[in-house]
Structure formats: structure tokens, C-alpha cells
């Protein structure tokens, strides 16, 4: 989704959120999984914060639009994504992640 926003594949920003984790924290967790004996055979969920795609798009727009990236910042109405899902298979999974709140 972020790549599509960066490249302008979405003309508007879908209303969805994603849990995120800092790559350094993820690397630390992987190292501990390899070195901590008690971690063997267990699963761990890493999620630091949940961010809306609109928040992410605004940050990306601020930092990268000056370099020519066509990053949208306006929200996408649900019905547009719903119609797009009939023509674009990549839109279907986004429907499942839509924030209905």
C-alpha cells in the first residue's frame, strides 16, 4: 500500500490503518529469538503503534513530494474503492482492511 501511494497508484488515500514496528526493534527481536533459549518454539507479535494510511501519506507527502513523487493526501470514499475492486484485484484486500469506525 505504501509503495502504491508513493508511486501515485492510488489517486486518493484509502481509510485503513496498519500496525507498525521500528525495523531496529524487529532486528533486536530476531536476534533475541536466536540467542535466548526460552524463546525457542514461541511466536512473538511485534507492533509498536497503529497508524492510519492517511497519517502515513501526509508524512510521505511532506518528505518526498518535493522530489516528484505524486503522493495523494485526500481521503478515498469507500464507494470508489468498492467500484475499483471490480476492475483491480489489488483493491480487494484493501476493502477487507477498511476502517469502518
Secondary structure by P-SEA (a helix, b strand, c coil): caaaaaaccccccccbbbbbbbaaaaaaaaaaaacccccccbbbbbbcccccaaaaaaaaaacccccccccccccccaaaaaaaaaccccaaaaaaacccc
